[in-house]
């Protein structure tokens, strides 16, 4: 009887820790990418290359985490710099969208785990480009799994899907 109680307490403590990590991840989704020189340069280079522009501007959009990318006061795209959950911590990544909320680029900025680093591979991340599905089931079937990175893969897949759906609703 005592062993059963100990097992239940251990499971509850693990569950409680997981809930705390998840809640923290949602409360600190905005990273300070503009203060990190390496991240700032990487993101601005990506925007310049994708939109073939050196004169774009960025600004907060609609009181949320999305950033609008403009050129000559005309919206040309959107940027989201956010975080997703890996096994023990959060990792930072960004998504660049065109003006219709189609994904143009996804890149991991900072991955803090020893395992699952394969999600940082640009070849794997390219599969998100152009995914357009209103169905989460169809969307999930279009993204390949990575052995050893199940938590990170599922986390980034869900995060990208829901953020993209949110952006589509916001810009309608």
N, C-alpha and C positions, 0 to 999 in steps of 0.2 A: 504494500500500500504506500509506504513511504517513497519507494523508488518511482512510483507512478506520479505522486505529487511533485517530486523533484523534476521529473521530465516535463510535466505540465508547466511548472514555473519557468523552466529554461525556455520552452517554446514561447511562452507569453513574453518573456523578456526579450527574446529575439524579434518577435512580432512588434513589440513596443518600440524597439530600436529602429526597425525598418520604417514604421509609421513616422517616427520623429525625423528620420533622414528624408523621407518623401515630403513631409510638410515643410521642412527647411528648404528643400530644393525648390518648392513652389514659392516660398517667400523671398528667396534671393535669386530670382531668375535673371536679373539684369546685372551683367558683369561690367566692370569699368574698363572696357576695351579701349576707349579713347586715351586713357592714362597709361596703358601698356604700349610702349613704342613699337615693339615687334608685332603685336596684334593690329595696331592702328595702321602700320605700313602694309601689312599683308592684306587687310580689308580694303584699304584705299587703292592698292595696286590691282586687286581683283575688280573693283568697281571700274577703274580706269580702263582696264583691258576689256571687260565685258561690254561696256557701253562706248568704247573708243572715244573717251572724253577726258580731258584734263581740267575742264571748267565746270564740272558738276558741283552741286552743293547738296548737303544733307541736313535734315532737320527732323525733330521729333514729330510723330504723326498721330493725331487723334488721341492724345493722352494714353498711349499704350507703349509697348516695347518696340513697335515697328518704327522704322526710320524711313522717311520718304527720300528718294534720290531724285534731284531735279537738275535740269539744264535749261537755262534761260526761262526760269519760272514754270517750266513744263515738266510734269512728272514723267520720269523715264523708268523708274523702278522702285523697289523697296528693299530694305535690309532689316534683318533680324539677327541680333547677336544674343545668344541665350545659352542655357546649360541643360544638360541631360544627365540622368543618373547612370553611373557605372556600378560595379559591384560594391565598392565601399565609399565612393565619393562622387562628386560631380565633375563633368568635363565641359569645356566651353567650345561652342561651335557657332558658325554663322551660316545664314542662308541669304542669297541674293535672288530676288524675284524680278521679273519684268513688270511692266505696268499693268498686266492682266493677271498677276499673281501666279505666273508660271515659274517654276524653279529654274534658275540659270546656273547656280553653283551652290554647293554645300561643302564646307571645309571645317575640320576640327582645328581649333586654335590651341587648346591645351588639354592633353589627356593625362590624367594623374595616376593611372593604375599600372601595375606590372604586367597584367594579362589583358588581352582583348585589344591591344594596340592596333590590330589590323583594321579597325574601323577608321583609322586615320588615312588609310590608303586612298589616294585620289581616284584610282581605277574603280574601287568599290563604291566610293561616294558618287561617282558619275551616274550611277543607276537612278539617282533621285532626279536628275535633270529631265524635265519635261513630263514627269509623272503627273497625270491628270485623272484623278478618280474621285468621285464623290462617295464611293463605297470603300470603307476601311478594309473590308475583306479582299476586294480586288487589289487595292493598293498594297496590302501586305504580301500578296502573292507575286507582286512585281519586284520585290526586294529580296535579294539572296541573303541567306543566313551565313554566319561565320562561326565555325567550330571554335569554342573557347571564348567567345565574346557574346554569348547569348543575351546577357543582361544589357550590355551596352548597345547591341544591335536593336533589340526590342525597344529600348528606351529612346534611341535617336529616331527610329521609325515612327513611333507614336508621337514624339515631340514634333517632328517635321510634318506629319499628317495633320495633327490638330492645329498647329500654328498656320499651316497653309489654308485650312478651312476657315480659321478665324480671319485671316487677311482677306480672303474672298468675300466674306460677309461684310467686313469693314468697308471695302472699296466699292461695293455695289451701289 
